[in-house]
Structure formats: C-alpha cells, structure tokens
Amino acid sequence: MRKREINRFRGVLETQLAALVGHGEQVVHELVGTGGEEIPDPNDRATVEERRNWSLRLGDRDRKLIGKIEGALARIEDGTFGTCLSCGKAIDPAHLCIACKTEAERGERRR
C-alpha cells in the first residue's frame, strides 16, 4: 500500500477514534448526571431506564470499535496494515481477507 493511502487511512481512523472517545465521555457524563433523580411515575422511570440501557449498549459497541481502530492504527505503525492477519496475503484496508473473514464469522455464529 502506498504511503499516501496509509496516511489517508491513518487520518480517517484517528478522526473516528477521537469522535468515539468524545461520544463515550459524553455518555458517561450523562449517565452520571442522571443517576440520582427520583422519578415517581413508573412509565417515566421505565423510559429513563430504557434510555440508560440503550446508551450502555451503544457504549459497548463503541468500545469494541475503538479497540478495532486502535488495532488498525497499531498495524499502520508496525507496517502490517493491508495484510491479512490470518494468512498474510495483501488485502485492501481490512484485517482479514474475505476467505478468512468468512471462516471467522462462521466461528462467531457457532459460539
């Protein structure tokens, strides 16, 4: 992969990482800020609880994505970005080639 392409991917990944981290901090601040309120109406309480659960699920998804982005940035730094982690073939910006990704997804479904 060319240096210009690597730099473009690095920029995109760093932008996404900053946005995710900022969003995560915002969600934590909101969750901490709404923790001590008393809501007498059961329906309103359920709505607040559902929003909290949804925020936590999205936060977990973002946390996993942050790990993948950090892994991609680490591969850029060590020069392995653009190669399949499983078989070592040159690939477009991903961490597994199609055949290896298909096999990994089959394994995930079995679990």
C-alpha positions as CSV (number, residue, x, y, z in Angstrom):
1,M,0.0,0.0,0.0
2,R,1.3,3.5,-0.9
3,K,2.4,5.9,1.8
4,R,-0.3,8.4,0.7
5,E,-3.0,5.8,1.2
6,I,-1.6,4.8,4.6
7,N,-1.6,8.4,5.7
8,R,-5.2,8.9,4.4
9,F,-6.4,5.8,6.4
10,R,-4.5,6.9,9.5
11,G,-6.3,10.3,9.3
12,V,-9.7,8.7,8.9
13,L,-9.0,6.3,11.8
14,E,-7.7,9.0,14.1
15,T,-10.8,11.1,13.4
16,Q,-13.1,8.2,14.1
17,L,-11.3,7.4,17.2
18,A,-11.5,10.9,18.5
19,A,-15.2,11.1,17.8
20,L,-15.9,7.8,19.5
21,V,-13.9,8.7,22.6
22,G,-15.6,12.1,22.8
23,H,-19.0,10.4,22.5
24,G,-18.1,7.9,25.2
25,E,-17.1,10.7,27.6
26,Q,-20.4,12.5,26.8
27,V,-22.4,9.3,27.5
28,V,-20.6,8.7,30.8
29,H,-21.2,12.3,31.9
30,E,-24.9,12.0,31.0
31,L,-25.3,8.7,32.9
32,V,-23.5,10.0,36.0
33,G,-25.6,13.2,35.9
34,T,-29.0,11.4,35.8
35,G,-28.2,8.7,38.3
36,G,-29.7,10.2,41.5
37,E,-33.0,11.6,40.3
38,E,-36.3,10.3,41.8
39,I,-38.9,9.6,39.2
40,P,-42.3,8.7,40.7
41,D,-44.1,7.7,37.6
42,P,-43.4,4.1,36.6
43,N,-43.7,4.7,32.9
44,D,-41.3,7.6,33.1
45,R,-38.9,5.6,35.2
46,A,-39.1,2.7,32.6
47,T,-38.3,5.2,29.8
48,V,-35.3,6.6,31.6
49,E,-34.1,3.1,32.4
50,E,-34.5,2.0,28.7
51,R,-32.5,5.1,27.6
52,R,-29.8,4.2,30.0
53,N,-29.7,0.6,28.8
54,W,-29.6,1.8,25.2
55,S,-26.7,4.2,26.0
56,L,-24.8,1.4,27.6
57,R,-25.3,-1.0,24.7
58,L,-24.1,1.7,22.3
59,G,-21.2,2.4,24.5
60,D,-20.2,-1.2,24.5
61,R,-20.4,-1.3,20.7
62,D,-18.3,1.9,20.5
63,R,-15.8,0.3,23.0
64,K,-15.3,-2.7,20.7
65,L,-15.0,-0.4,17.6
66,I,-12.4,1.7,19.5
67,G,-10.4,-1.5,20.0
68,K,-10.5,-2.3,16.3
69,I,-9.5,1.2,15.3
70,E,-6.6,1.1,17.8
71,G,-5.5,-2.2,16.3
72,A,-5.6,-0.8,12.8
73,L,-3.5,2.2,13.9
74,A,-1.0,-0.2,15.5
75,R,-0.8,-2.2,12.3
76,I,-0.2,1.0,10.4
77,E,2.7,1.8,12.8
78,D,4.3,-1.7,12.5
79,G,3.8,-1.9,8.8
80,T,1.3,-4.8,8.7
81,F,-1.7,-2.7,7.7
82,G,-3.1,-4.1,4.4
83,T,-2.1,-7.7,5.0
84,C,-4.5,-10.5,6.2
85,L,-3.7,-11.3,9.9
86,S,-4.6,-14.9,9.3
87,C,-2.9,-15.9,6.0
88,G,-0.6,-12.9,5.3
89,K,-2.0,-12.1,1.9
90,A,-2.1,-8.4,0.7
91,I,-5.6,-7.1,1.1
92,D,-7.5,-3.8,0.9
93,P,-7.9,-2.0,4.2
94,A,-9.2,-4.7,6.5
95,H,-7.6,-7.1,8.9
96,L,-8.7,-10.4,7.3
97,C,-9.1,-11.4,3.6
98,I,-12.6,-12.5,2.5
99,A,-11.9,-16.2,2.9
100,C,-10.5,-15.8,6.4
101,K,-13.2,-13.3,7.4
102,T,-15.9,-15.8,6.2
103,E,-14.4,-18.5,8.4
104,A,-14.1,-16.2,11.4
105,E,-17.8,-15.3,11.1
106,R,-18.7,-19.0,10.9
107,G,-16.8,-19.5,14.1
108,E,-18.6,-16.5,15.8
109,R,-22.0,-17.9,14.8
110,R,-21.2,-21.3,16.4
111,R,-20.3,-19.6,19.7
